Amino acid sequence: MTDKASTEQRLQRALSQLMAQHASDSTPGKPTATALCRIAGVSRTTLYRYHPDIVRALHKWQRKQRRRTAPGQQALTALREENAALRTQLGQLAALVDHYFAAWSESRTLLRRREGELAALRRSRRTKLASVPLESVPNTGK
């Protein structure tokens, strides 16, 4: 009977140690039955078969830890939703940039064509500018 008591004591000490490690955030991950058994030096079968009260205590503590991380999870979910919304807006902005670039390119092409047509029209008319001497321009006194 002393063997069972010493196993239970080792498991209790291991549970306390595991809780202390995870409470101080010095150990990454979540506390597991495997980690508890490794610290206590017992098999998982022994833990689950002969010490259900320690298993219940471990599960209770795990649930409490999950509730504690729930606000962090909510913040993470909110950030992911915001990220998705920003990605949607980025896609819309990219579509607008493409649209405006196409419109600019089309306008530039049209303007070049019109300038060419205007230059051709000027060449076809072959009008020469006449120079007017300044003495012949009336002075209005302004």
Steps between C-alpha positions, in 0.01 A plus 500: 500500500793734557590467131159642398535784750846587371373495138212727597738733683731512198205578275380775735848655507529467122159666455606787724828535313324491161252765612781720629696468174201589285380776731835677463485448120846347507376189319354528150189305405221374716532275807427139404459167673812381318705783648355429844591130474849582374565728798357248750671203337182294458318362197185657361318174558579522871383860509167432330430166671599566860492879543185644341490783756833634372374469141191701596718764667716522187195533273348765725819700492522461118145636462587795722807570287289491181256753647792723586624495141150560357539883485825451310319268263224758454758766420667264253166429332427873477842564345447220248162645401655845463780349291243333272312830460826681418587237240159555339557876494847445354348297219249774432775763497705291259197475271457880514867556418468266201185681387655847528822388331301361206300824479820709508664283238195527273484880548870534423461300181197706397684826573800394291272408214319838522833686513611311190175584324537868595861507377390338172221755463743788555743357245222454246385859528852630465415830648781730579492745782516858391707736702352836573738791564456654843466852358180406327336381823301784659606595853198503732696648788476211725 
